[in-house]
Amino acid sequence: MHKERIVTLIVTSADEINVLSECLRVITEMSCRILNVNRGLPIQDIAKATLVIDTENMKQEIETLLEKLYEIVQVQEIEILD
């Protein structure tokens, strides 16, 4: 399975209604706990959110979570911080 239990994701997306809530829904559906959310002010219609999640109960690989997040049309980039 995945190596890291606590994972920090930086999600860059279009600044549209419900994008962050949709990302959070996907994360919780994958049995991850959300530990912290920090969303900066949008710049030129681009929003960045830093999400700290606990993947201990996740049954799938982190790549599967990333794939599901990229299915959200407005998500443009996802970085995983080491």
Secondary structure, DSSP 8 states (H G I E B T S, - for coil): --S-SEEEEEEEEE--TTHHHHHHHHHHHTT-EEEEEEE---BTTEEEEEEEEE-TT--S-HHHHHHHHHTSTTEEEEEEE-
